[in-house]
Amino acid sequence: MTSIDIATQSSRDEKFRTFALPHLDAIARVARALAGPGADADDLVQETFLRAYRYWHTYDGTSDCRRWLATICRNAYREIFRRSDRVVTLEDHELESIASARVHIAARSAGVDDMFMRIDLGPAIERAIAELEEHYRTVVLLVDVEGFDYQEVADTLEIPIGTVRSRLYRGRRQLQEALLAYAIDAGFRSANAQPD
Amino acid sequence: MWGYLDGVIPSDETEMISKHVATCVDCAAHFDFAAEFLNAVARTSSRRPASDGLRSRVLEALAAESAETKPTPD
């Protein structure tokens, strides 16, 4: 091997450190979104970065590196955990919006419609997200916590953008319902609420 | 509603919805509730960084991979 090969290796390592490693936190969150919290997610993160390092020569340097890494993560998840996307019937998006409006109406009746402004629901939100079915949890985490746009999620998970919307809207509504139930059970009724 | 709040619907629909919400108290309240919900979710600490242990583990694995593939001088 020549000194040129050594220099190429060093350049590759430097570029990987510069462009890929800064996304470690984000990919760790993607892995948790896919595999849930715990050791499986950590294993997935390590495998993702090892694969990215091995196939760094295939990264063209111009596309979004975070998205490239997220796609590797998702492919690794499918292979390691042998998961495949089952078909989700597309829901009517308007129906999901109506259903969410009904959650608000129920929250208002229960005197907790200001709960998101008045109560620290952080831990309850984390628990409720963790309890969502995997397909909904993944999309809610990627969009609403990580800030991926619909197309990024569609590309990362290799699902149609319509499926992203369906899973996201249903996941959000289920999350709202869980938080409403929590707020009612915890007795967070507002002092200004109208009596039943 | 969600598409409007996420800014992913066509501009003519956005304008139509905006005009309606400006005049309909009930719909405005629904949209406010949904927006407050999204803000609360976005603030959740689920957005936490990788642990130091995980970071060290990944860096060590990459270092080992690099060492395995590092060319040796002639």
Contacts between the chains, C-beta under 8 A, distances in Angstrom:
chain1	res1	chain2	res2	distance
A	1	B	71	3.5
A	1	B	72	5.7
A	1	B	73	6.6
A	1	B	74	6.4
A	2	B	71	7.8
A	2	B	73	7.9
A	2	B	74	6.5
A	3	B	73	6.7
A	5	B	71	4.0
A	6	B	70	7.4
A	6	B	71	5.6
A	6	B	73	6.5
A	9	B	66	7.3
A	9	B	69	7.2
A	9	B	70	5.6
A	9	B	71	6.0
A	13	B	66	5.8
A	16	B	62	7.6
A	21	B	59	8.0
A	24	B	50	5.3
A	24	B	55	6.2
A	24	B	58	6.4
A	25	B	49	4.1
A	25	B	50	5.1
A	28	B	49	7.3
A	28	B	50	3.8
A	28	B	54	6.3
A	29	B	46	7.3
A	29	B	47	6.7
A	29	B	48	7.7
A	32	B	46	7.8
A	42	B	54	5.2
A	42	B	57	7.1
A	45	B	50	6.9
A	45	B	54	6.1
A	45	B	58	6.2
A	46	B	54	7.9
A	46	B	57	6.0
A	46	B	58	5.4
A	46	B	61	5.3
A	49	B	58	5.1
A	49	B	61	7.2
A	49	B	62	6.2
A	50	B	61	5.8
A	50	B	62	7.0
A	50	B	65	5.9
A	53	B	62	5.6
A	53	B	65	5.7
A	53	B	66	7.5
A	54	B	65	7.1
A	93	B	2	7.3
A	93	B	3	6.7
A	96	B	2	7.1
A	97	B	1	3.9
A	97	B	2	6.2
A	100	B	1	6.4
A	100	B	2	7.4
A	100	B	30	7.5
A	100	B	34	6.1
A	101	B	1	7.1
A	101	B	30	4.4
A	103	B	33	8.0
A	104	B	29	6.8
A	104	B	30	5.0
A	104	B	33	4.2
A	104	B	34	7.3
A	107	B	33	6.9
A	108	B	29	7.7
A	113	B	29	7.7
A	113	B	33	6.1
A	116	B	33	7.5
A	116	B	36	3.8
A	116	B	37	5.5
A	116	B	39	7.0
A	116	B	40	4.4
A	117	B	36	5.8
A	121	B	40	5.6
A	122	B	40	7.9
A	122	B	43	6.9
A	122	B	44	5.5
A	122	B	45	5.8
A	125	B	40	6.3
A	125	B	41	5.8
A	125	B	44	4.7
A	125	B	46	7.8
A	126	B	44	5.8
A	126	B	45	6.8
A	126	B	46	5.5
A	129	B	41	7.8
A	129	B	44	7.3
A	129	B	46	6.4
A	140	B	41	7.5
A	141	B	46	6.6
A	143	B	6	7.8
A	144	B	38	6.3
A	144	B	41	4.6
A	144	B	42	6.1
A	145	B	41	6.6
A	145	B	42	6.7
A	145	B	44	6.1
A	145	B	46	4.9
A	145	B	47	5.3
A	146	B	47	7.1
A	147	B	42	7.8
A	150	B	6	7.5
A	150	B	8	6.0
A	165	B	2	7.7
A	165	B	3	7.3
A	168	B	2	7.1
A	169	B	2	5.0
A	172	B	2	6.6
A	172	B	37	7.4
A	172	B	38	7.8
A	175	B	37	7.8
A	175	B	41	7.1
A	176	B	37	5.9
A	179	B	37	7.7
